[in-house]
Amino acid sequence: MASVWRSTWNYFKNDWLTRHSKVTTTYDGIWLQTQSHGRITLGLTDEAKADIGEITFIEYPTKGTQLKAGDPLIDIEGGKAVETFKAPVNGTIVEYNDDLRTNPAQIAQNKFAKNWIVKLKAD
């Protein structure tokens, strides 16, 4: 029984830390948040969001795609511009934010839990 409580506690603790941890660095309009086990969460900086305007469409690469730093990561279409953002680090895409496909405007929210774009497994 104690292991169930410990697992539950660890889940909520890690979730809280992920939601409240600071961005470690930014690169050409992309913020990076390093997590455990070589995982990296990527999202758009506020400056990039302002340059694009209201975001209407996001195109992702498929899961499992291996990227090298500088490879095209995502295409974002907005009211002011269409922009291609490049991968800031080497990695393999393990997850992308499906909620942004149906509601791309939610990326304007300032909550990291909602406005991340992709998660990579660092190489």
Backbone hydrogen bonds, N-H to C=O, Kabsch-Sander energy under -0.5 kcal/mol:
donor,donor_aa,acceptor,acceptor_aa,energy
5,W,1,M,-1.7
6,R,2,A,-2.5
7,S,3,S,-2.6
8,T,4,V,-2.5
9,W,5,W,-2.9
10,N,6,R,-2.8
11,Y,7,S,-2.3
12,F,8,T,-2.3
13,K,9,W,-2.6
14,N,10,N,-2.7
15,D,11,Y,-2.3
16,W,12,F,-2.4
17,L,13,K,-2.6
18,T,14,N,-2.3
19,R,15,D,-2.1
20,H,16,W,-1.8
21,S,17,L,-1.2
24,T,32,L,-2.0
25,T,32,L,-1.2
27,Y,30,I,-2.8
30,I,27,Y,-1.8
31,W,43,G,-2.8
32,L,25,T,-2.7
33,Q,41,T,-2.2
35,Q,39,R,-3.0
38,G,35,Q,-0.5
39,R,36,S,-1.1
40,I,120,L,-2.4
41,T,33,Q,-2.6
42,L,118,V,-2.9
43,G,31,W,-1.7
44,L,115,N,-0.7
45,T,29,G,-2.2
49,K,45,T,-2.1
50,A,46,D,-2.2
51,D,47,E,-2.1
52,I,48,A,-1.9
53,G,49,K,-2.1
56,T,77,E,-2.9
57,F,77,E,-1.7
59,E,75,D,-2.8
60,Y,58,I,-0.5
64,G,93,I,-3.2
65,T,62,T,-1.6
67,L,91,G,-3.6
70,G,87,A,-3.1
71,D,68,K,-2.6
73,L,85,F,-3.5
74,I,85,F,-1.4
75,D,59,E,-1.8
76,I,83,E,-3.2
77,E,57,F,-2.9
78,G,81,A,-2.5
79,G,54,E,-1.2
80,K,52,I,-2.9
81,A,52,I,-1.0
83,E,76,I,-3.0
85,F,74,I,-2.7
85,F,83,E,-0.5
87,A,71,D,-3.2
91,G,67,L,-2.3
92,T,121,K,-2.0
93,I,65,T,-2.3
94,V,119,K,-2.6
95,E,119,K,-1.4
97,N,117,I,-2.5
98,D,96,Y,-1.2
100,L,97,N,-1.2
101,R,98,D,-1.2
102,T,98,D,-1.0
103,N,99,D,-2.1
106,Q,103,N,-1.8
107,I,104,P,-1.5
108,A,105,A,-1.8
109,Q,106,Q,-1.7
112,F,110,N,-0.5
114,K,111,K,-1.5
115,N,111,K,-2.2
116,W,112,F,-0.7
117,I,42,L,-3.7
118,V,42,L,-1.0
119,K,95,E,-2.9
120,L,40,I,-3.1
121,K,92,T,-2.5
122,A,38,G,-3.5
122,A,120,L,-0.6
123,D,90,N,-0.9
